[in-house]
């Protein structure tokens, strides 16, 4: 499989499950829970995900929060531990905030703005999303191999985890 393409259903280099730790992340209102479920579904639908220098897989990912860090507890599909990675959320804090601000502008624009204005805001939204995804990819590169599409889906999930509704 080439490194830039998402892992097919039969690939070992992919996630087959994502679980959010209720003790550290908590549950939220039904709208946020729905958005979390959609983000996880999209991530699992098509992804490339493998710990660096590990030939196993497919993988199960358990996400929890420890202070200002997102804990990537990566296991094999059968639950066998592979590795844990503490991912600092600090480098993403500003970009997540910017992303939410532009998303708010986008949703407000949908109601009243011209199609050109909506398209311009949407292009900005996608650009910020791509920036966040690249930061995520760069910060994971020594620990976990992901392609850009997977990084985008992971960034979406991280944003949803920050969403207060």
C-alpha positions in Angstrom: 0.0 0.0 0.0 1.4 3.4 -0.9 1.8 5.8 2.2 -0.5 8.5 0.9 -3.6 6.4 0.3 -6.2 5.5 2.9 -6.1 1.9 4.1 -8.6 -0.4 2.5 -11.0 -2.4 4.7 -8.6 -5.4 4.6 -5.5 -3.4 5.5 -3.6 -3.8 8.7 -2.6 -0.1 8.8 -6.0 1.2 9.9 -8.2 1.9 12.8 -11.2 -0.4 13.3 -12.5 1.1 16.5 -12.3 4.4 18.5 -13.5 4.6 22.1 -13.7 7.8 24.1 -13.0 7.6 27.8 -16.1 8.7 29.7 -14.2 9.3 32.9 -11.8 11.9 31.5 -13.8 13.2 28.4 -17.3 12.8 29.8 -20.6 12.7 28.1 -22.4 15.7 26.7 -25.7 16.8 25.4 -27.3 14.8 22.6 -26.2 17.2 19.8 -22.5 16.9 20.8 -22.8 13.1 21.3 -24.2 12.9 17.8 -21.3 15.0 16.4 -18.8 12.8 18.2 -20.4 9.6 16.8 -20.4 11.1 13.2 -16.7 12.1 13.6 -15.8 8.6 14.8 -17.8 7.0 12.0 -16.1 9.1 9.3 -12.7 8.3 10.8 -13.4 4.6 10.8 -14.9 4.6 7.3 -11.6 5.2 5.6 -8.2 5.8 7.3 -4.5 5.1 7.4 -3.3 4.7 10.9 -0.3 2.7 12.2 2.2 3.2 15.0 5.7 3.9 13.6 7.8 0.7 13.4 4.8 -1.6 14.2 3.7 -4.2 11.7 0.6 -5.4 13.5 -2.9 -4.0 13.1 -5.6 -3.3 12.5 -5.8 -1.1 15.6 -8.2 0.0 18.3 -7.8 3.6 19.6 -8.9 4.6 23.1 -8.8 8.4 23.6 -8.7 10.0 27.0 -7.6 13.4 28.4 -4.9 13.8 31.0 -4.4 17.4 31.9 -3.8 19.3 28.7 -2.9 16.1 26.8 -4.9 13.7 24.7 -3.8 10.2 25.4 -3.7 7.9 22.4 -3.9 4.4 23.9 -3.3 2.2 20.8 -4.1 -1.5 20.9 -4.5 -4.3 18.5 -8.0 -5.1 17.5 -8.0 -7.9 20.1 -7.0 -5.5 22.9 -3.3 -6.3 23.1 -1.5 -3.0 24.0 0.8 -1.6 21.3 1.7 1.9 22.7 0.4 5.0 24.4 1.2 8.5 23.2 0.6 11.7 25.2 -0.3 14.3 22.7 -0.2 17.9 23.9 -3.3 19.9 22.9 -1.5 23.3 23.4 -0.3 23.5 19.7 -3.9 23.1 18.5 -5.6 25.4 21.0 -5.5 28.5 18.9 -6.3 26.8 15.6 -9.3 25.0 17.2 -10.5 28.4 18.5 -10.1 30.0 15.0 -11.9 27.0 13.5 -14.9 27.4 15.7 -15.0 31.2 15.1 -15.0 30.7 11.3 -17.6 27.9 11.6 -19.9 30.3 13.5 -19.4 32.9 10.8 -20.2 30.2 8.1 -23.4 29.1 9.8 -24.5 32.8 10.3 -23.7 33.5 6.6 -25.7 30.6 5.4 -28.9 32.5 6.6 -28.3 35.8 5.0 -25.1 36.2 2.9 -24.6 36.0 -0.8 -23.3 32.7 -2.3 -19.9 34.4 -3.0 -19.6 35.4 0.6 -20.6 31.9 1.8 -18.0 30.3 -0.5 -15.3 32.6 0.6 -15.9 31.8 4.3 -16.1 28.1 3.5 -12.7 28.3 1.7 -11.3 29.9 4.8 -12.9 27.3 7.0 -11.3 24.5 5.0 -8.0 26.2 5.0 -8.0 26.4 8.8 -9.1 22.8 9.0 -6.2 21.8 6.7 -3.7 23.8 8.9 -4.9 22.0 12.0 -4.7 18.7 10.2 -1.1 19.4 9.1 -0.1 20.4 12.7 -1.6 17.2 13.9 0.2 15.1 11.3 3.5 16.8 12.1 3.1 16.3 15.8 2.3 12.6 15.3 4.9 11.8 12.7 7.4 10.2 15.0 4.8 8.1 16.7 1.9 7.3 14.4 1.7 7.3 10.6 -1.5 8.9 9.2 -2.3 10.3 5.8 -3.8 13.8 5.3 -7.4 12.5 5.0 -7.0 10.6 8.3 -5.4 13.7 10.0 -8.4 15.7 8.8 -10.8 13.2 10.4 -8.8 13.1 13.6 -8.7 16.9 13.7 -12.5 16.9 13.3 -12.8 14.5 16.2 -10.5 16.6 18.4 -12.5 19.7 17.5 -15.7 17.9 18.5 -14.2 16.9 21.8 -13.6 20.6 22.5 -17.1 21.6 21.5 -19.2 22.9 24.3 -22.5 23.2 22.3 
